[in-house]
Amino acid sequence: MSREPTITVIGAGLAGSEAALAAAKLGVRVRLHEMRPVKMTPAHRTANFAELVCSTSLGGEGIQQSKGLLQSEMRSVGAAIVGAADASKVPAGNALAVDRDEFSARVTAAVQGHPLIEVVAGEVQAIPDGITVIASGPLTSDALAADVARLTGSERLSFYDAAAPVIDLDSIDLNIAWRAGRYDQSADYINCPFTKEEYLTFFEALEQARSHTPHDWEKLEFFEGCMPIEEIARRGVDTPRFGPMSPKGLDDPRTGRWPYAVAQLRQEDREGRMWSLVGFQTGLKWGDQKAVVQLIPALQNAEIVRYGVMHRNTYLNAPEVLDSTLQLRADPQKLVAGVLAGTEGYLESSATGWLAGTNAARLALGQPPLTPPAESMLGGLVRYLASANPKGFQPMNVNWALVPELPAEINPKTGKPRKLGKREKRPVMFRRGLEAFMAWAQAEAGLAVSAPPVPVAVEDMSD
């Protein structure tokens, strides 16, 4: 038996793959458990690691974006998931979107090819002894979830995530649809316009369509960031067109005006053959789903290459059970990352995986675990997870409210504080956070860092 420092990682999704590679990078052996393909989930279609089952976007890029800051923090330490995303990037305006198959193939190759990582196929039903990163994701098996609940003494919470349908490009009527970004941004989206009459017909069909029927023991608690389109529609006839179907900033070239509503499609693959409906996550039954999609102008002959699906998501009440190092308070040798830790979003999952893997390796090497600085986006996120109000806790995306505000600037003429607008202060917060993270990673964590290139966003995609 090897006496070299060894840790266990459960789950080879984004968080688990990142955790395994981060620990191995520090010279620690990793035993990585992944239940697929021995046991598949309702949402996955391959045995590849870090398979994306919902959107293909890792969020907005640039100095105005909170996700842009987290991306840059991860680039500065050579994190694997952002590296794979950069290498498999597809056009998506100011967002970091990827070819999902190329992306997961790159992550899988990196994990399987690392000499310090041993991949073990099969379901883990109980948390093993020793230093362990639990990154089993939103579809944690019932047996493992029950053991996590036993260890933490905390009930797990469940809600439902939904993925959007993906359309074959050749079946989109480009005599009706047109390529454009909002407010003349890069033309990376396909826009399908509605007249008022077309929209009301679509909405009526959406209302009548049959959706996923839960079992008695299932509790439907949707996260706002991944709300199914049929659930949005239940809030009122105008709710979709003030949400994912908003026509703002999109001039229809046939009329020169904003249409009544718009369905947008975003490129899924590098070649641009597959396009997903933006904000159209759904749990509709497939026959009804096809009928509703084909009521979208320009998609009347749509060929759906992947239907939207709905699946369970499981996460801990993080403030009750986690420290900002991502260690469980009940057992500091156990760390939790990804959705199970109470994060929402691919980028957030991978970043917490990086921190959990780094801290697990440090524990194995006899070093203390660390928390990134509060000014950094990762530091802000994990501090929130550890300190939020546990009552009604829900998964969290990164956002600017997670990091400290800037000190007030004093107006030299009046001597009074001057309030900065968000477009003024966010680039300053971005640079402050990235500098703090890099200094921490180098001085405290002892990691090699390099300043990443920072793409500048043209438009503020408010978060």
C-alpha positions as CSV (number, residue, x, y, z in Angstrom):
1,M,0.0,0.0,0.0
2,S,1.3,3.5,-1.0
3,R,2.4,5.7,1.9
4,E,2.2,8.8,-0.3
5,P,-0.4,11.4,0.6
6,T,-3.7,10.3,-0.9
7,I,-7.2,11.8,-1.0
8,T,-10.5,10.5,-2.3
9,V,-12.8,12.5,-4.6
10,I,-16.4,11.4,-5.2
11,G,-17.8,12.5,-8.5
12,A,-16.2,13.4,-11.8
13,G,-18.4,16.3,-12.8
14,L,-17.0,19.8,-13.0
15,A,-16.3,20.2,-9.3
16,G,-14.9,16.7,-8.8
17,S,-12.7,16.7,-11.9
18,E,-11.3,20.1,-10.9
19,A,-10.7,18.9,-7.4
20,A,-8.9,15.8,-8.5
21,L,-6.6,17.8,-10.9
22,A,-6.0,20.5,-8.4
23,A,-4.9,18.0,-5.7
24,A,-2.8,16.0,-8.2
25,K,-1.1,19.2,-9.3
26,L,0.2,19.6,-5.7
27,G,1.7,16.1,-5.8
28,V,-1.1,14.3,-3.9
29,R,-2.4,11.0,-5.2
30,V,-6.2,10.9,-5.9
31,R,-8.7,8.1,-6.0
32,L,-11.5,9.5,-8.1
33,H,-14.9,7.7,-8.0
34,E,-17.5,8.2,-10.7
35,M,-20.6,6.0,-10.9
36,R,-21.2,6.5,-14.6
37,P,-21.3,4.5,-16.8
38,V,-21.9,1.7,-14.3
39,K,-24.9,3.7,-13.1
40,M,-26.3,6.5,-15.3
41,T,-28.5,9.4,-14.4
42,P,-31.6,10.7,-16.1
43,A,-29.8,13.8,-17.3
44,H,-26.4,12.5,-18.6
45,R,-26.0,10.9,-22.0
46,T,-22.3,9.9,-21.9
47,A,-19.7,8.6,-19.5
48,N,-17.4,11.6,-20.1
49,F,-16.3,13.6,-17.1
50,A,-17.6,17.2,-16.6
51,E,-20.5,16.6,-19.0
52,L,-22.6,19.7,-19.3
53,V,-26.3,18.8,-19.0
54,C,-28.0,22.3,-19.0
55,S,-26.5,25.4,-20.7
56,T,-23.1,25.4,-22.4
57,S,-22.2,28.9,-21.0
58,L,-19.8,29.5,-18.1
59,G,-21.1,33.1,-17.8
60,G,-20.2,36.6,-19.0
61,E,-16.6,37.6,-19.6
62,G,-14.9,40.9,-19.0
63,I,-14.2,43.5,-16.3
64,Q,-17.9,44.3,-15.8
65,Q,-18.8,40.7,-14.9
66,S,-18.7,38.9,-11.6
67,K,-18.3,35.6,-13.5
68,G,-15.5,37.3,-15.5
69,L,-13.6,37.9,-12.3
70,L,-14.0,34.3,-11.2
71,Q,-12.9,33.1,-14.6
72,S,-9.8,35.2,-14.4
73,E,-9.0,34.1,-10.8
74,M,-9.2,30.5,-12.0
75,R,-7.1,31.2,-15.1
76,S,-4.4,32.8,-12.9
77,V,-3.8,29.5,-11.1
78,G,-4.1,27.3,-14.2
79,A,-7.4,25.7,-13.2
80,A,-8.4,22.9,-15.5
81,I,-12.1,23.6,-16.2
82,V,-11.6,27.2,-17.4
83,G,-8.6,26.1,-19.4
84,A,-10.7,23.4,-21.1
85,A,-13.5,26.0,-21.7
86,D,-11.0,28.5,-23.3
87,A,-9.8,25.7,-25.6
88,S,-13.3,24.6,-26.7
89,K,-14.9,28.0,-26.8
90,V,-17.6,28.9,-29.3
91,P,-19.0,32.3,-30.3
92,A,-21.6,33.6,-27.7
93,G,-21.2,37.4,-27.6
94,N,-19.7,38.3,-24.3
95,A,-20.2,34.9,-22.7
96,L,-17.7,32.0,-22.3
97,A,-19.6,29.3,-24.0
98,V,-18.2,25.9,-25.2
99,D,-18.7,23.0,-27.5
100,R,-20.0,20.6,-24.9
101,D,-18.6,17.4,-26.4
102,E,-15.1,18.9,-27.0
103,F,-15.1,20.4,-23.5
104,S,-15.9,17.2,-21.6
105,A,-13.5,15.2,-23.8
106,R,-10.7,17.6,-22.9
107,V,-11.5,17.3,-19.2
108,T,-11.8,13.5,-19.4
109,A,-8.4,13.2,-21.1
110,A,-6.7,15.4,-18.6
111,V,-8.1,13.4,-15.6
112,Q,-7.5,10.0,-17.1
113,G,-4.1,10.9,-18.4
114,H,-2.8,12.2,-15.0
115,P,-0.3,9.7,-13.4
116,L,-1.4,10.6,-9.9
117,I,-5.2,10.1,-10.5
118,E,-6.8,6.6,-10.2
119,V,-10.3,6.5,-11.6
120,V,-12.6,4.0,-10.0
121,A,-15.9,3.3,-11.8
122,G,-19.0,2.6,-9.7
123,E,-21.4,4.1,-7.2
124,V,-20.2,5.2,-3.8
125,Q,-22.9,4.6,-1.2
126,A,-21.1,5.7,1.9
127,I,-18.5,8.3,2.6
128,P,-15.1,6.6,3.0
129,D,-12.6,7.2,5.8
130,G,-9.8,9.7,5.3
131,I,-9.6,13.0,3.5
132,T,-12.4,13.1,1.0
133,V,-13.9,15.7,-1.4
134,I,-17.6,15.0,-1.9
135,A,-18.5,16.5,-5.3
136,S,-21.3,14.1,-6.3
137,G,-23.3,16.9,-7.9
138,P,-27.0,17.7,-8.3
139,L,-27.9,14.0,-9.0
140,T,-26.2,12.6,-5.9
141,S,-27.5,9.0,-5.5
142,D,-30.1,8.4,-2.7
143,A,-27.7,6.2,-0.7
144,L,-24.8,8.7,-0.7
145,A,-27.1,11.6,-0.1
146,A,-28.5,9.8,3.0
147,D,-25.0,9.2,4.3
148,V,-24.1,12.9,3.8
149,A,-27.3,13.8,5.7
150,R,-26.3,11.4,8.4
151,L,-22.8,12.9,8.7
152,T,-24.0,16.5,8.7
153,G,-27.1,16.0,10.8
154,S,-28.8,18.1,8.3
155,E,-31.7,17.4,5.9
156,R,-30.8,17.8,2.2
157,L,-33.0,20.0,0.1
158,S,-34.2,19.0,-3.4
159,F,-35.5,21.1,-6.3
160,Y,-35.6,20.6,-10.0
161,D,-33.2,21.7,-12.7
162,A,-34.3,21.7,-16.3
163,A,-32.3,21.7,-19.6
164,A,-33.4,23.5,-22.8
165,P,-34.0,21.7,-26.2
166,V,-31.4,21.9,-28.9
167,I,-32.3,22.5,-32.5
168,D,-30.6,21.5,-35.8
169,L,-29.5,24.6,-37.7
170,D,-30.7,23.3,-41.0
171,S,-34.3,23.2,-39.6
172,I,-34.3,26.9,-38.6
173,D,-36.1,29.2,-41.1
174,L,-33.5,32.0,-41.5
175,N,-36.0,33.9,-43.8
176,I,-37.8,34.7,-40.6
177,A,-35.1,34.5,-37.9
178,W,-32.0,36.7,-38.0
179,R,-28.6,36.8,-36.4
180,A,-27.9,39.6,-33.9
181,G,-26.9,40.4,-30.4
182,R,-28.8,42.8,-28.2
183,Y,-28.1,46.5,-28.8
184,D,-25.8,45.7,-31.8
185,Q,-23.5,43.4,-30.0
186,S,-21.8,40.7,-32.0
187,A,-24.2,38.6,-34.0
188,D,-23.8,35.4,-32.1
189,Y,-27.5,34.6,-31.5
190,I,-30.3,33.6,-33.8
191,N,-33.5,35.5,-33.0
192,C,-37.0,34.2,-33.7
193,P,-39.5,37.1,-33.6
194,F,-43.2,36.9,-32.6
195,T,-46.1,39.1,-33.5
196,K,-48.7,39.5,-30.7
197,E,-51.0,37.0,-32.3
198,E,-48.2,34.4,-32.7
199,Y,-47.1,34.9,-29.1
200,L,-50.5,34.4,-27.7
201,T,-51.0,31.2,-29.7
202,F,-47.6,30.0,-28.4
203,F,-48.4,30.9,-24.9
204,E,-51.8,29.1,-24.9
205,A,-50.1,25.9,-26.2
206,L,-47.4,26.3,-23.5
207,E,-50.1,26.6,-20.8
208,Q,-51.9,23.4,-22.0
209,A,-48.8,21.3,-22.5
210,R,-48.1,18.3,-20.2
211,S,-45.2,18.7,-17.9
212,H,-43.3,16.4,-15.7
213,T,-45.6,14.9,-13.0
214,P,-43.7,14.5,-9.7
215,H,-44.1,11.5,-7.4
216,D,-45.7,12.2,-4.1
217,W,-42.3,12.2,-2.3
218,E,-40.9,14.8,-4.7
219,K,-41.0,18.5,-3.8
220,L,-40.8,20.9,-6.7
221,E,-38.6,23.8,-5.6
222,F,-37.2,25.5,-8.7
223,F,-34.1,27.7,-8.6
224,E,-34.8,31.1,-10.2
225,G,-31.7,30.8,-12.4
226,C,-32.8,27.6,-14.1
227,M,-36.6,28.1,-14.1
228,P,-38.5,26.0,-16.7
229,I,-40.3,28.0,-19.3
230,E,-43.6,26.5,-18.4
231,E,-43.1,27.5,-14.8
232,I,-42.3,31.1,-15.9
233,A,-45.5,31.1,-18.0
234,R,-47.6,30.2,-14.9
235,R,-46.7,33.6,-13.5
236,G,-48.7,35.4,-16.2
237,V,-49.0,35.9,-19.9
238,D,-46.4,38.7,-20.1
239,T,-43.9,37.1,-17.8
240,P,-41.9,35.2,-20.5
241,R,-41.6,38.2,-22.8
242,F,-40.3,40.3,-19.9
243,G,-37.9,37.5,-19.1
244,P,-36.2,35.1,-21.5
245,M,-38.4,36.2,-24.5
246,S,-37.7,39.9,-24.1
247,P,-37.4,41.7,-27.4
248,K,-35.4,44.6,-26.0
249,G,-32.4,45.7,-28.0
250,L,-33.3,43.4,-31.0
251,D,-34.4,45.3,-34.1
252,D,-36.2,43.0,-36.5
253,P,-34.5,43.7,-39.9
254,R,-37.9,43.2,-41.7
255,T,-39.6,46.0,-39.7
256,G,-36.8,48.0,-38.1
257,R,-38.5,47.7,-34.7
258,W,-38.5,45.5,-31.7
259,P,-40.9,42.6,-32.2
260,Y,-43.6,41.7,-29.6
261,A,-41.5,38.9,-28.2
262,V,-38.3,36.9,-29.3
263,A,-37.0,33.4,-28.8
264,Q,-33.2,33.4,-28.9
265,L,-31.0,30.5,-29.9
266,R,-27.3,30.1,-28.8
267,Q,-24.6,28.1,-30.6
268,E,-24.0,24.7,-28.9
269,D,-21.1,23.3,-30.9
270,R,-17.9,24.7,-32.5
271,E,-19.3,24.1,-36.1
272,G,-22.5,25.9,-35.3
273,R,-24.8,22.9,-36.3
274,M,-26.7,22.8,-33.1
275,W,-28.4,25.7,-31.3
276,S,-30.1,25.7,-27.9
277,L,-33.1,27.8,-27.0
278,V,-32.0,30.4,-24.4
279,G,-34.0,30.4,-21.2
280,F,-36.2,27.6,-22.5
281,Q,-35.3,25.0,-19.9
282,T,-38.2,22.6,-19.8
283,G,-39.7,19.5,-18.3
284,L,-42.4,19.1,-20.9
285,K,-43.2,15.7,-22.2
286,W,-41.4,15.3,-25.5
287,G,-44.4,15.2,-27.8
288,D,-45.8,18.4,-26.2
289,Q,-42.4,19.9,-26.2
290,K,-42.0,19.5,-29.9
291,A,-45.5,20.9,-30.6
292,V,-44.7,24.0,-28.4
293,V,-41.3,24.6,-30.0
294,Q,-42.7,24.3,-33.5
295,L,-45.1,27.2,-32.7
296,I,-42.1,29.5,-32.5
297,P,-41.9,31.4,-35.7
298,A,-38.9,30.2,-37.7
299,L,-39.0,26.9,-35.9
300,Q,-42.1,25.5,-37.5
301,N,-40.0,22.7,-39.0
302,A,-37.6,22.4,-36.1
303,E,-35.7,19.2,-35.7
304,I,-34.9,18.8,-32.0
305,V,-31.6,17.0,-31.6
306,R,-31.8,16.9,-27.8
307,Y,-35.0,17.4,-25.9
308,G,-35.1,19.4,-22.7
309,V,-35.2,17.3,-19.5
310,M,-35.9,17.9,-15.9
311,H,-33.9,16.3,-13.1
312,R,-33.5,16.5,-9.3
313,N,-30.9,18.7,-7.8
314,T,-29.6,18.0,-4.3
315,Y,-27.7,20.4,-2.0
316,L,-26.8,21.1,1.6
317,N,-27.9,23.9,3.8
318,A,-24.3,25.2,3.6
319,P,-24.4,27.8,6.3
320,E,-25.4,25.2,8.8
321,V,-22.7,22.6,7.9
322,L,-19.8,24.2,6.0
323,D,-16.8,26.4,6.8
324,S,-15.4,28.8,4.2
325,T,-12.6,26.3,3.6
326,L,-15.4,24.0,2.3
327,Q,-14.7,21.6,5.2
328,L,-17.6,20.0,7.0
329,R,-17.8,21.3,10.5
330,A,-18.9,17.8,11.7
331,D,-15.8,16.2,10.1
332,P,-13.0,18.6,8.9
333,Q,-11.4,15.8,6.9
334,K,-14.5,15.9,4.6
335,L,-14.9,18.7,2.1
336,V,-17.8,19.5,-0.1
337,A,-17.7,21.2,-3.5
338,G,-20.1,22.1,-6.4
339,V,-23.8,22.1,-6.3
340,L,-23.9,19.9,-3.2
341,A,-22.1,22.7,-1.4
342,G,-24.8,25.2,-2.3
343,T,-23.4,26.8,-5.4
344,E,-25.3,27.3,-8.7
345,G,-23.6,27.5,-12.0
346,Y,-20.8,25.5,-13.9
347,L,-18.1,28.1,-13.1
348,E,-19.0,28.3,-9.4
349,S,-19.0,24.5,-9.2
350,S,-15.6,24.1,-10.8
351,A,-14.1,27.0,-8.7
352,T,-15.3,25.4,-5.4
353,G,-13.9,22.1,-6.7
354,W,-10.5,23.8,-7.2
355,L,-10.5,25.1,-3.6
356,A,-11.8,21.9,-2.1
357,G,-9.1,19.9,-4.0
358,T,-6.4,22.4,-3.1
359,N,-7.4,22.3,0.6
360,A,-7.7,18.5,0.6
361,A,-4.2,18.2,-0.7
362,R,-2.9,20.7,1.9
363,L,-4.5,18.6,4.6
364,A,-2.9,15.5,3.2
365,L,0.5,17.3,3.2
366,G,0.1,18.4,6.8
367,Q,-0.7,22.0,5.9
368,P,-3.6,24.2,7.1
369,P,-6.5,24.7,4.7
370,L,-7.1,28.2,3.4
371,T,-9.8,30.7,2.4
372,P,-9.3,33.1,-0.5
373,P,-9.4,36.8,0.3
374,A,-12.8,38.5,0.8
375,E,-12.1,40.8,-2.2
376,S,-11.8,37.9,-4.6
377,M,-15.0,36.4,-6.1
378,L,-14.2,32.9,-4.9
379,G,-13.5,34.2,-1.4
380,G,-16.7,36.1,-1.4
381,L,-18.7,33.0,-2.6
382,V,-17.3,30.6,0.0
383,R,-17.7,33.1,2.8
384,Y,-21.3,33.5,1.8
385,L,-21.8,29.7,1.8
386,A,-20.4,29.6,5.3
387,S,-22.2,32.6,6.8
388,A,-25.5,33.1,5.0
389,N,-28.9,33.0,6.7
390,P,-29.6,29.2,6.9
391,K,-33.4,29.9,6.9
392,G,-34.6,29.3,3.3
393,F,-31.0,29.0,2.0
394,Q,-30.9,28.4,-1.8
395,P,-27.9,27.8,-4.2
396,M,-25.9,30.9,-5.0
397,N,-24.4,32.2,-8.2
398,V,-21.4,34.6,-8.0
399,N,-22.4,38.3,-8.1
400,W,-20.9,41.6,-7.1
401,A,-22.8,41.7,-3.8
402,L,-20.5,38.9,-2.5
403,V,-17.4,41.1,-2.3
404,P,-16.9,44.2,-0.2
405,E,-17.9,47.6,-1.6
406,L,-15.2,50.1,-2.6
407,P,-14.3,52.8,-0.1
408,A,-16.2,56.0,-0.9
409,E,-14.3,58.5,-3.0
410,I,-14.2,62.0,-1.7
411,N,-15.1,64.8,-4.1
412,P,-12.2,67.3,-3.7
413,K,-14.4,70.3,-4.4
414,T,-17.2,69.5,-1.9
415,G,-15.3,67.2,0.5
416,K,-18.3,64.9,0.4
417,P,-18.3,61.2,-0.7
418,R,-18.9,60.6,-4.4
419,K,-21.1,57.7,-5.4
420,L,-19.7,55.7,-8.3
421,G,-21.9,54.1,-10.9
422,K,-21.7,50.4,-11.4
423,R,-19.9,50.8,-14.7
424,E,-17.3,52.9,-13.0
425,K,-16.8,50.7,-9.9
426,R,-17.0,47.2,-11.3
427,P,-13.7,47.4,-13.3
428,V,-12.0,48.7,-10.1
429,M,-13.6,45.8,-8.0
430,F,-12.5,43.4,-10.8
431,R,-8.8,44.5,-10.6
432,R,-8.8,44.6,-6.8
433,G,-10.3,41.1,-6.6
434,L,-7.9,39.6,-9.1
435,E,-4.8,41.2,-7.6
436,A,-5.9,40.1,-4.1
437,F,-6.5,36.5,-5.3
438,M,-3.2,36.3,-7.1
439,A,-1.3,37.7,-4.2
440,W,-3.0,35.2,-1.9
441,A,-2.4,32.2,-4.2
442,Q,1.3,33.0,-4.5
443,A,2.1,34.1,-0.9
444,E,-0.2,32.0,1.2
445,A,-1.0,29.0,-0.9
446,G,2.5,28.8,-2.5
447,L,1.1,28.4,-6.0
448,A,2.5,29.5,-9.3
449,V,0.4,32.3,-10.7
450,S,0.3,34.2,-14.0
451,A,-1.8,37.3,-14.9
452,P,-4.5,36.2,-17.3
453,P,-5.7,38.2,-20.3
454,V,-8.9,40.0,-19.4
455,P,-11.4,40.4,-22.2
456,V,-13.4,43.7,-22.1
457,A,-17.2,43.4,-22.3
458,V,-18.9,45.9,-24.5
459,E,-22.2,45.8,-22.8
460,D,-23.0,45.4,-19.1
461,M,-24.9,42.2,-18.7
462,S,-26.2,43.1,-15.3
463,D,-25.7,40.6,-12.5
